[in-house]
Amino acid sequence: MKICVFGAGAIGGNFAARLADAGNEVSVVARGAHLEAIKAKGLTLIAGEKKIVARVKASDKPADLGRQDVVISTLKANGLPALAESVGPLLGPETGVVFAQNGIPWWYGRGLDSTRPAAPDLSRLDPGGALAKAVGYERTLGGAITSPNHVVEPGVIVNEQPDRNTLWVGEIDDSQTPRIEALRKALVTAGIGSPASKDIRYDIWHKLMANLTGSTVALILGQASLIQKTPIINALCRRAHAEALAVAAAHGVTLDDSPDVRYGPKRVYFDHRPSILQDYDLGRPMEVEAIVRAPVAFARSAGVPTPTLDAIEAFVVSMAESKGLYAS
């Protein structure tokens, strides 16, 4: 397949290297020193004892890369306006665009099963409808990622847990189409898990549970390890998780998950700092809208009380605004 990874940072670089190593024609949209290193030396992925050095076409201008079979966007939600501005040259009539991001996606209310309640107003996730206009709902594919990585130096990515690399993909109306089957096959062949999904919103909410009820608390505390070590913090995360499950259920997504499993004694919390904490530490724009505010908007639209999530929202918004990393 001809695949462009738009935003080939830590996660995107991992996926791009694996897909290229599996024989796909891969290009990447990157920028700065990372881009220059990829051009000069290739894209290097270190996953345990495995090392891949992939030669991929790379540019900060999508127009240099040509039309694609699939575009996989691994940009954070707040970075998507850049995609809307420049993605056009990558798109043909049949090109699928996977939005593999944290939190509630901009397209969530489109293609929604008629048995489920309407989504709340999510216009802040796509200001001015720029993504809908540039990509079109007919090209849009949903995605959810589990894959911890970090860029150790420009052009070099370390996959911290090589057994945790999964990209769930699905049509936004959950239809099982040839392009989804082909994409899943390409991902699996490249060593990226991609289980068949009959409900992409289930996968999105399931991933959101970790970000909304754990990553946000790690942000507030400045570290993740206290979630398991400190009983009072663990209890707070359990309450937040129970509230989030109730919100998802109110919108027709009943998750096979529980606070006792998510935050129970057998859960292992690695030293990996969640992306929202990394962004805060490094002074980068934060995914507050998609990870925190949109889920709380779902709660309010369904009339589900969420006192713990409301408190988390207040802390996260205040912290992000105080550093100029988010604007209400």
C-alpha positions in Angstrom: 0.0 0.0 0.0 1.0 3.6 -0.5 0.8 5.0 3.0 1.6 8.5 4.4 2.1 8.9 8.1 1.2 12.5 8.9 3.0 13.6 12.0 5.9 11.0 12.2 6.9 11.8 15.8 7.2 9.0 18.4 4.1 7.0 17.6 3.9 7.9 13.9 7.6 7.2 13.4 7.2 3.7 15.0 4.3 2.9 12.7 6.0 4.3 9.6 9.2 2.4 10.2 7.3 -0.9 10.7 5.1 -0.4 7.6 8.1 0.5 5.5 10.0 -2.5 6.7 7.0 -4.7 5.7 7.3 -3.6 2.1 4.8 -0.7 1.9 5.6 2.5 0.0 5.7 4.8 3.0 6.2 8.5 3.2 6.1 10.8 6.3 5.2 14.4 7.1 7.6 15.6 9.7 9.4 18.8 10.5 12.6 20.4 11.9 15.6 18.4 13.0 13.6 15.2 13.1 12.8 15.7 9.4 16.4 16.5 8.4 17.6 13.4 10.3 15.1 11.1 8.5 16.2 12.6 5.1 19.9 12.1 5.9 19.9 8.8 7.7 16.5 7.2 7.4 14.0 6.6 10.2 15.3 4.4 12.9 13.1 2.3 15.3 14.5 0.4 18.3 12.0 -2.1 19.7 13.7 -4.3 22.3 16.4 -6.2 20.5 15.0 -5.3 17.0 16.3 -2.4 15.1 14.7 -1.1 11.9 16.3 1.6 9.7 13.7 2.5 7.1 14.3 4.7 4.1 11.1 6.7 3.7 10.2 9.7 1.6 10.0 12.6 4.0 8.9 16.2 3.7 7.2 19.0 5.7 5.2 19.7 2.6 2.5 17.1 1.8 2.5 18.3 -1.8 5.9 16.7 -2.2 4.5 13.2 -1.5 1.7 12.7 -3.9 -1.6 10.9 -3.6 -1.9 8.0 -1.1 -4.0 4.9 -0.6 -4.1 5.8 3.1 -3.1 8.7 5.3 -2.5 7.9 9.0 -2.6 11.0 11.1 -0.9 10.6 14.4 -1.1 14.3 15.2 -2.5 15.3 18.5 -6.0 16.7 18.4 -4.8 20.3 18.8 -2.4 19.8 15.9 -5.1 18.8 13.4 -5.6 22.3 11.9 -2.2 21.9 10.3 -3.4 18.8 8.5 -6.6 20.6 7.4 -4.5 23.3 5.8 -2.2 21.1 3.8 -3.5 17.5 3.4 -5.2 18.1 0.0 -2.4 16.9 -2.3 -2.3 13.5 -0.5 -5.9 12.8 -1.2 -7.5 10.9 -4.1 -11.2 10.0 -4.4 -10.6 6.7 -2.5 -8.0 7.7 0.0 -8.8 6.9 3.6 -7.6 9.2 6.4 -7.2 7.6 9.8 -7.4 9.9 12.7 -5.4 8.0 15.3 -5.5 10.3 18.3 -6.2 10.6 22.0 -9.7 11.6 23.2 -12.9 12.2 21.5 -12.4 12.8 17.7 -13.9 15.7 15.8 -16.1 13.4 13.6 -17.7 11.4 16.5 -21.2 12.7 15.9 -21.2 11.7 12.2 -22.2 8.1 11.2 -23.6 7.5 14.7 -25.9 4.6 15.1 -29.5 5.8 15.3 -30.0 3.8 18.6 -27.4 6.0 20.3 -28.0 9.5 21.7 -26.8 12.4 19.7 -23.3 13.7 20.6 -23.0 17.1 22.3 -21.6 20.1 20.4 -18.0 19.1 19.3 -17.4 22.1 17.1 -14.4 23.1 19.1 -12.6 20.0 18.0 -12.9 21.2 14.3 -13.0 25.0 14.4 -14.9 26.3 11.4 -15.4 22.8 10.1 -11.9 22.9 8.5 -11.3 19.1 8.7 -14.7 18.2 7.4 -14.1 20.4 4.4 -10.5 19.4 3.7 -10.9 15.6 4.3 -14.6 14.9 3.9 -16.5 12.4 6.0 -16.4 9.9 3.2 -12.6 9.6 3.6 -12.6 9.7 7.4 -11.6 6.6 9.3 -11.6 6.3 13.1 -8.5 5.1 15.1 -7.3 4.4 18.6 -3.7 3.7 19.6 -1.9 1.9 22.3 1.8 2.2 21.8 4.3 3.9 24.2 7.3 5.5 22.4 9.6 8.4 22.6 12.1 10.1 20.3 15.6 9.7 21.8 17.2 11.9 19.2 16.1 13.3 15.8 15.2 10.4 13.5 15.5 7.7 16.2 12.5 6.3 18.1 12.4 3.8 21.0 9.4 1.6 21.3 9.2 1.2 25.1 7.0 -1.9 25.2 7.4 -3.8 21.9 4.5 -6.1 22.8 2.1 -3.1 23.0 1.6 -1.8 19.5 -2.0 -1.6 18.5 -3.9 0.6 16.1 -7.7 0.0 16.0 -9.3 1.3 12.8 -12.8 1.5 11.6 -15.2 3.3 9.3 -17.1 6.0 11.2 -20.4 4.2 10.6 -18.8 0.8 11.5 -19.4 -0.7 8.1 -16.9 -3.4 7.2 -15.4 -2.2 4.0 -12.6 -3.6 1.7 -10.4 -0.6 2.5 -10.6 -1.3 6.3 -9.8 -5.0 5.7 -6.8 -4.1 3.5 -5.5 -1.6 6.0 -5.8 -4.0 8.9 -3.9 -6.6 6.9 -1.1 -4.2 6.2 -0.9 -3.2 9.9 -0.8 -6.8 11.1 1.7 -7.8 8.5 3.9 -4.9 9.8 3.8 -6.2 13.4 1.1 -3.6 14.5 -1.9 -5.2 16.2 -5.2 -4.2 14.5 -8.1 -6.3 15.9 -11.3 -6.4 13.9 -13.5 -3.6 15.3 -17.3 -3.7 15.0 -17.7 -0.5 17.1 -14.9 2.0 16.7 -16.5 4.3 19.3 -16.1 1.5 21.8 -12.3 1.4 21.1 -12.1 5.2 21.4 -13.9 5.2 24.7 -11.8 2.3 26.0 -8.6 4.1 25.2 -10.1 7.4 26.6 -10.6 5.7 30.0 -6.8 5.7 30.6 -6.3 9.2 29.5 -9.3 10.8 31.2 -9.0 9.1 34.6 -5.3 8.3 34.8 -3.2 10.5 32.6 -5.0 13.6 33.8 -4.3 12.7 37.5 -0.6 12.0 36.6 -0.5 15.5 35.1 -1.9 17.0 38.3 0.5 15.1 40.4 3.5 15.5 38.1 4.0 11.7 37.9 2.1 8.4 37.3 3.5 6.2 40.0 1.5 7.7 42.9 -1.7 6.4 41.3 -0.9 2.9 42.4 1.2 3.7 45.5 -1.1 6.2 47.2 -4.5 4.8 48.4 -6.3 8.1 48.5 -5.1 8.9 44.9 -6.0 5.4 43.8 -9.5 5.8 45.2 -9.9 9.1 43.4 -9.0 7.4 40.1 -11.5 4.7 40.7 -14.2 7.2 41.3 -13.3 9.1 38.1 -13.2 5.8 36.2 -16.7 4.8 37.5 -18.1 8.1 36.4 -16.5 7.9 32.9 -17.9 4.4 32.4 -21.4 5.8 33.3 -21.0 8.6 30.7 -20.0 6.1 28.0 -22.9 3.9 28.9 -25.3 6.8 28.7 -24.2 7.3 25.1 -24.6 3.7 24.2 -21.1 2.4 24.8 -21.0 -0.2 27.6 -17.4 -1.0 28.2 -16.0 -4.3 29.4 -13.9 -2.5 32.1 -14.0 -1.7 35.7 -12.2 0.5 38.3 -11.1 -2.7 40.1 -9.3 -3.9 37.0 -8.1 -0.6 35.8 -6.7 0.5 39.2 -6.5 -2.8 41.0 -3.5 -4.2 42.8 -2.3 -6.3 39.8 -2.1 -3.2 37.5 1.4 -2.3 36.6 2.2 1.4 36.1 5.4 1.9 34.0 7.6 5.0 34.3 6.2 6.2 31.0 5.0 9.8 31.4 1.7 10.3 29.6 1.7 12.6 26.6 -0.4 15.2 28.3 2.2 15.5 31.1 5.0 15.5 28.6 3.3 18.4 26.8 2.8 20.3 30.0 6.5 19.8 31.0 7.8 20.9 27.6 5.4 23.8 27.1 3.6 22.3 24.1 -0.1 22.8 23.4 -2.2 20.3 25.3 -5.1 18.0 24.2 -7.4 19.4 26.9 -10.4 19.7 24.7 -10.4 16.1 23.3 -9.3 14.3 26.4 -11.1 16.2 29.2 -13.6 18.8 28.1 -15.4 16.8 25.4 -16.0 13.8 27.6 -17.4 16.1 30.3 -19.6 17.6 27.7 -21.0 14.1 27.0 -21.7 13.8 30.7 -23.6 17.0 30.8 -25.6 16.3 27.7 -26.7 13.0 29.2 -27.4 14.4 32.6 -24.8 12.1 34.3 -23.3 13.6 37.5 -19.5 13.5 37.4 -18.2 15.4 40.4 -14.7 13.8 40.3 -14.3 14.4 36.5 -15.6 18.0 37.0 -12.8 18.5 39.6 -10.2 17.0 37.3 -11.4 19.2 34.4 -11.1 22.3 36.6 -7.5 21.4 37.6 -6.4 20.5 34.1 -7.9 23.5 32.4 -6.4 25.8 35.1 -2.9 24.3 34.7 -2.9 24.4 31.0 -4.3 28.0 30.8 -1.7 29.2 33.3 1.1 28.2 31.0 -0.7 29.4 27.8 -1.0 25.8 26.5 -4.8 25.9 26.1 -7.5 28.6 25.8 -11.1 28.1 26.8 
